[in-house]
Amino acid sequence: MICLKTQKHYLTIGISNFMRKICVITGTRAEFGLLRPLIELINKDAELQLQLIATGMHLSPEFGYTLDEIIAAGFVVDKKVECLLSSDTSVGVSKTIALAISGFADALEALQPDLVVVLGDRTEILGAEVKQLKVLMMKLLGIVLPSSAICTSPLLKPIADD
């Protein structure tokens, strides 16, 4: 059992000898800010291997190409999934999700993670959730898609205030 502690929460993950690669997917600057404490804890743990996938706004010059901020923070980005279209129409959003599903299929097949961590409900994250199929997925916040592979146990618990 691995316990990762941030300022306000702790995360307990049952880790077996076969569960060591934890892949965190990030698509926006704001989301990365929320995930960063967890990413740092995984990265520092000698028993775990951090895998990081950048997607969405991180890869868009229109939104400041914030991939550079992830790299500047000292993290290695293992895969990039290009999927963001410059369209908010229903057709554009649908095509973004389709590109995300295809891109995450390739990225997750290459990385072979034991656990995938996502946050939120943006379209590129939805694409990652649909792809996950046989990979254990932990979703922080947002709506969880129905799937037998999604972990439903309460992994994120508040620490009692003293």
Secondary structure, DSSP 8 states (H G I E B T S, - for coil): -EEEE-SSEEEEE---TT--EEEEEE-SHHHHHHHHHHHHHHHH-TT-EEEEEEEGGGG-GGGT-THHHHHHTT----EEE----S--SHHHHHHHHHHHHHHHHHHHHHH--SEEEEES--HHHHHHHHHTTTSEEEEESS-----TTB--S--EEE----
